[in-house]
Amino acid sequence: MKNTFLISCFFCAALFCAPAFADITVNQAVIQQGEAVRVSVTPAEKTKSAYLVFHKRRWPLFPAPDGSLNGFVAVDPDTAPQKYRIQFYGRTSDNVLITMNTVVTVKKGVFPTSRIEIPKAKKAASAPSTIMKESNLIGPLFAQVSTAKRWSEFLLLPVNGPVTTPYGASRVYDNGRLAWWHRGVDIYNKKGTPIHAPSAGKILFSKTLISHGNTIMIDHGQSVVSVFNHLQTRLVRDGDTVTRGQVIGLLGDTGIATGPHLHWGLSVGNVRVDPMRWVKKTPPAPKKMQ
């Protein structure tokens, strides 16, 4: 989260000019598909409500100890490469609406194609109806917004090992029977290898699914949620509180998996982003596709 891009804004309130907000800061003026942008607004006075609008939807802001309001906006491979406006809306203590905005540029990412033949023993797990049912079950949990900030500036890698399928890769199963873009990273290691929580949080979901295998979801706070699929064993339950680095499960090959690996996904504001962008230390270079 470098190359801070600072924009100082002057604006007019409804009937008079009032410097209710000194500036708006984004940590990157140019972002790539799969990245999240940190947005910070420094107020000159308190507000009763404040939020961002980006890509035709609202994004929350959260108060920080230094008095600023912080939040994220994020983009994925479905976000068209072009310029986008980030708009801020807030109301002062006397109910005056304040608005200001800045612009970021989204760059196109480079994503490979991964072709996978699902073993006969796992064909049933890949039924479209089953995949859809599970997606409808866990999908709404990515929209979870809790106000407490539990994540750190950099996340821990949940497990060491080569990335066998990177974020954003076009996944093509059984010569086109199924196809979608990869919403996380696959990391190879031996079955039974411990999986660690990348940051502190609360367990949103810990269940065995047919397609996704043994699955765990962690709410890290302030719209940041991580997911772990294909585990051999789950070691946490719904509602548990976990610490950074705590072992939450063991790596496996349950669900639609052609071999042992961890699928690790990260959601920011209900947009799936590249979790490796949040890790301080990059794991070994990609090898064979998993």
C-alpha positions as CSV (number, residue, x, y, z in Angstrom):
1,M,0.0,0.0,0.0
2,K,2.5,2.5,-1.2
3,N,2.7,5.5,-3.5
4,T,0.1,7.6,-1.6
5,F,-1.8,9.8,-3.9
6,L,-3.1,12.9,-2.1
7,I,-5.8,15.1,-3.4
8,S,-6.9,18.2,-1.5
9,C,-10.4,19.2,-2.3
10,F,-12.4,22.5,-1.8
11,F,-16.1,22.3,-2.2
12,C,-19.3,24.1,-1.5
13,A,-22.0,22.9,0.8
14,A,-25.7,23.4,0.0
15,L,-25.9,27.2,0.6
16,F,-22.4,28.2,1.6
17,C,-18.8,27.2,1.2
18,A,-17.5,25.2,4.2
19,P,-14.2,23.3,4.5
20,A,-15.9,20.4,6.3
21,F,-13.4,17.9,4.9
22,A,-9.8,18.9,4.3
23,D,-8.7,16.2,1.9
24,I,-9.3,12.8,0.4
25,T,-6.5,10.3,0.0
26,V,-6.2,7.1,-2.1
27,N,-3.1,4.9,-1.7
28,Q,-3.0,4.3,-5.5
29,A,-4.2,6.4,-8.4
30,V,-3.8,3.5,-10.8
31,I,-4.9,0.1,-9.9
32,Q,-5.0,-3.3,-11.6
33,Q,-7.9,-5.7,-11.8
34,G,-7.9,-7.7,-8.6
35,E,-6.7,-4.9,-6.3
36,A,-8.3,-2.9,-3.6
37,V,-7.7,0.8,-3.0
38,R,-7.5,2.3,0.5
39,V,-9.4,5.6,0.8
40,S,-9.0,8.0,3.6
41,V,-11.0,11.2,4.3
42,T,-9.7,13.7,6.8
43,P,-12.6,15.7,8.3
44,A,-12.5,19.2,9.7
45,E,-15.6,18.5,11.7
46,K,-17.7,15.5,12.8
47,T,-20.2,13.8,10.6
48,K,-23.4,11.9,11.3
49,S,-23.0,9.7,8.3
50,A,-20.4,9.1,5.6
51,Y,-19.9,6.7,2.8
52,L,-18.3,6.3,-0.7
53,V,-19.9,5.6,-4.0
54,F,-17.8,3.7,-6.6
55,H,-18.7,1.7,-9.6
56,K,-22.5,2.3,-9.0
57,R,-22.6,1.1,-5.4
58,R,-22.0,2.2,-1.9
59,W,-18.8,1.4,0.1
60,P,-18.6,1.9,3.9
61,L,-16.2,4.2,5.8
62,F,-15.0,3.5,9.3
63,P,-13.6,5.9,11.9
64,A,-9.9,5.6,12.7
65,P,-8.1,6.6,16.0
66,D,-6.5,9.6,14.3
67,G,-10.0,11.0,13.4
68,S,-9.9,10.1,9.7
69,L,-12.6,8.0,8.0
70,N,-11.1,5.0,6.1
71,G,-12.4,2.4,3.7
72,F,-11.8,0.5,0.5
73,V,-13.0,0.2,-3.0
74,A,-12.0,-2.8,-5.1
75,V,-12.0,-4.1,-8.6
76,D,-12.0,-7.6,-10.2
77,P,-11.4,-9.0,-13.7
78,D,-15.1,-8.1,-14.6
79,T,-14.3,-4.4,-14.0
80,A,-13.6,-2.7,-17.3
81,P,-10.2,-1.0,-17.6
82,Q,-11.0,2.8,-17.6
83,K,-11.2,5.8,-15.3
84,Y,-13.6,5.7,-12.4
85,R,-14.8,8.3,-10.0
86,I,-14.8,7.7,-6.2
87,Q,-17.4,10.0,-4.6
88,F,-17.6,10.9,-1.0
89,Y,-20.9,11.7,0.7
90,G,-21.3,12.9,4.3
91,R,-23.5,15.1,6.5
92,T,-22.2,17.6,9.1
93,S,-23.6,17.9,12.6
94,D,-26.1,20.5,11.3
95,N,-27.3,18.1,8.5
96,V,-25.5,19.8,5.7
97,L,-24.7,17.4,2.8
98,I,-21.0,17.4,1.8
99,T,-19.7,15.8,-1.4
100,M,-16.3,15.5,-3.1
101,N,-14.6,13.1,-5.4
102,T,-11.5,11.9,-7.0
103,V,-10.6,9.6,-9.9
104,V,-8.7,6.3,-10.2
105,T,-7.7,4.5,-13.3
106,V,-8.2,0.7,-13.6
107,K,-5.6,-1.3,-15.6
108,K,-6.3,-4.6,-17.3
109,G,-4.7,-7.6,-15.5
110,V,-2.9,-10.4,-17.2
111,F,-4.6,-13.7,-16.4
112,P,-3.6,-17.2,-17.7
113,T,-6.0,-20.0,-18.7
114,S,-6.2,-23.2,-16.7
115,R,-7.7,-26.3,-18.2
116,I,-8.7,-29.1,-15.9
117,E,-10.1,-32.6,-16.4
118,I,-12.2,-33.6,-13.4
119,P,-11.7,-37.2,-12.3
120,K,-14.7,-39.5,-12.7
121,A,-14.9,-40.0,-8.9
122,K,-15.5,-36.2,-8.5
123,K,-17.9,-35.6,-11.4
124,A,-20.9,-35.6,-9.2
125,A,-19.4,-32.8,-7.0
126,S,-19.1,-30.6,-10.1
127,A,-22.8,-30.7,-11.0
128,P,-23.8,-27.0,-11.9
129,S,-26.8,-27.3,-9.6
130,T,-24.6,-28.2,-6.6
131,I,-22.1,-25.5,-7.3
132,M,-24.9,-22.9,-7.6
133,K,-26.6,-24.1,-4.4
134,E,-23.3,-23.8,-2.4
135,S,-22.5,-20.4,-4.0
136,N,-25.9,-19.1,-2.9
137,L,-25.1,-20.4,0.6
138,I,-21.7,-18.8,1.1
139,G,-22.0,-15.8,-1.3
140,P,-24.0,-13.5,1.0
141,L,-21.4,-14.0,3.8
142,F,-18.8,-12.1,1.7
143,A,-21.0,-9.0,2.1
144,Q,-20.5,-9.2,5.9
145,V,-19.6,-5.8,7.3
146,S,-18.4,-5.6,11.0
147,T,-17.0,-2.3,12.3
148,A,-14.0,-3.7,14.3
149,K,-10.7,-3.8,12.3
150,R,-9.0,-7.1,13.0
151,W,-6.8,-7.3,9.9
152,S,-3.2,-6.1,9.7
153,E,-1.7,-4.0,7.0
154,F,-0.1,-7.2,5.6
155,L,-1.6,-10.7,5.8
156,L,0.3,-13.9,6.6
157,L,0.5,-16.6,3.9
158,P,-1.9,-19.3,5.2
159,V,0.5,-22.1,4.0
160,N,3.8,-22.2,2.2
161,G,4.1,-23.7,-1.2
162,P,4.0,-23.0,-4.9
163,V,1.0,-21.2,-6.4
164,T,-0.5,-23.7,-8.9
165,T,-3.3,-21.5,-10.1
166,P,-3.1,-17.7,-9.6
167,Y,-6.0,-15.3,-9.0
168,G,-8.0,-14.4,-12.1
169,A,-7.0,-17.4,-14.2
170,S,-9.7,-18.6,-16.7
171,R,-10.8,-22.0,-15.4
172,V,-12.0,-24.4,-18.0
173,Y,-13.2,-27.8,-16.8
174,D,-13.8,-30.9,-19.0
175,N,-13.3,-29.1,-22.3
176,G,-15.7,-26.3,-21.6
177,R,-18.4,-28.1,-19.6
178,L,-17.8,-25.6,-16.8
179,A,-15.9,-22.3,-17.0
180,W,-15.3,-19.2,-14.7
181,W,-12.5,-17.0,-13.6
182,H,-10.5,-18.1,-10.5
183,R,-11.6,-16.1,-7.4
184,G,-8.5,-16.8,-5.3
185,V,-5.2,-18.6,-5.4
186,D,-4.4,-22.3,-5.2
187,I,-1.3,-23.2,-3.1
188,Y,0.1,-26.7,-3.3
189,N,1.4,-28.6,-0.3
190,K,1.1,-32.1,1.2
191,K,-2.2,-33.3,2.6
192,G,-2.4,-32.6,6.3
193,T,-0.2,-29.5,6.2
194,P,-1.5,-26.9,8.8
195,I,-3.4,-23.9,7.5
196,H,-3.0,-20.6,9.4
197,A,-5.3,-17.7,9.8
198,P,-3.8,-14.8,7.8
199,S,-5.0,-12.3,10.3
200,A,-7.2,-12.2,13.4
201,G,-11.0,-12.5,12.9
202,K,-14.2,-14.3,13.7
203,I,-15.3,-17.5,12.0
204,L,-18.3,-16.8,9.8
205,F,-18.6,-20.3,8.4
206,S,-17.1,-23.7,9.0
207,K,-18.8,-26.6,7.2
208,T,-18.3,-29.5,4.8
209,L,-19.6,-28.8,1.3
210,I,-19.8,-31.1,-1.7
211,S,-18.2,-28.9,-4.4
212,H,-16.1,-26.6,-2.3
213,G,-15.0,-29.3,0.2
214,N,-14.3,-28.5,3.8
215,T,-14.7,-24.7,3.9
216,I,-13.9,-22.0,6.4
217,M,-14.6,-18.3,6.2
218,I,-13.1,-15.6,8.4
219,D,-14.5,-12.1,9.0
220,H,-11.4,-9.9,9.5
221,G,-13.5,-6.8,10.0
222,Q,-14.4,-3.7,8.0
223,S,-15.6,-5.6,4.9
224,V,-12.5,-7.9,4.6
225,V,-13.4,-11.6,4.5
226,S,-11.2,-14.6,3.6
227,V,-12.2,-18.1,2.5
228,F,-10.4,-21.4,2.6
229,N,-11.6,-24.4,0.5
230,H,-10.8,-28.1,0.0
231,L,-9.5,-28.6,3.6
232,Q,-8.9,-32.1,4.9
233,T,-9.9,-31.1,8.4
234,R,-11.6,-28.1,9.9
235,L,-10.3,-27.1,13.4
236,V,-12.7,-24.2,14.1
237,R,-16.4,-23.7,14.5
238,D,-18.9,-21.0,13.6
239,G,-18.5,-18.0,15.9
240,D,-15.0,-18.8,17.1
241,T,-12.5,-16.0,17.4
242,V,-9.1,-16.7,15.9
243,T,-5.7,-14.9,16.2
244,R,-3.2,-14.1,13.5
245,G,-1.3,-17.3,12.7
246,Q,-3.6,-19.7,14.5
247,V,-4.0,-23.1,12.9
248,I,-7.6,-23.3,11.6
249,G,-7.5,-26.5,9.6
250,L,-5.4,-29.0,7.6
251,L,-4.7,-28.9,3.8
252,G,-6.6,-31.4,1.7
253,D,-8.3,-32.3,-1.6
254,T,-12.0,-32.4,-0.7
255,G,-14.6,-31.2,-3.1
256,I,-13.7,-30.4,-6.7
257,A,-9.9,-30.9,-6.4
258,T,-7.6,-32.9,-8.6
259,G,-4.9,-33.0,-5.9
260,P,-4.0,-31.6,-2.4
261,H,-4.0,-27.8,-2.3
262,L,-5.5,-24.8,-0.5
263,H,-7.8,-22.5,-2.3
264,W,-7.5,-19.1,-0.5
265,G,-9.8,-16.3,-1.5
266,L,-10.1,-12.8,-0.2
267,S,-13.1,-10.5,-0.5
268,V,-13.0,-6.7,0.1
269,G,-16.4,-5.1,0.1
270,N,-17.9,-8.2,-1.5
271,V,-15.5,-8.0,-4.4
272,R,-13.0,-10.9,-4.8
273,V,-9.5,-9.6,-5.0
274,D,-6.0,-11.2,-5.3
275,P,-5.0,-12.2,-1.8
276,M,-1.3,-12.3,-2.8
277,R,-1.4,-8.5,-3.1
278,W,-2.0,-8.4,0.7
279,V,0.9,-10.7,1.6
280,K,4.3,-9.2,2.4
281,K,6.3,-12.2,1.4
282,T,5.5,-13.9,-2.0
283,P,5.6,-17.7,-2.1
284,P,7.5,-19.7,-4.7
285,A,6.8,-19.1,-8.4
286,P,3.9,-21.0,-10.0
287,K,4.5,-24.6,-11.1
288,K,2.0,-27.0,-12.7
289,M,-1.6,-25.9,-12.7
290,Q,-3.7,-27.6,-10.0
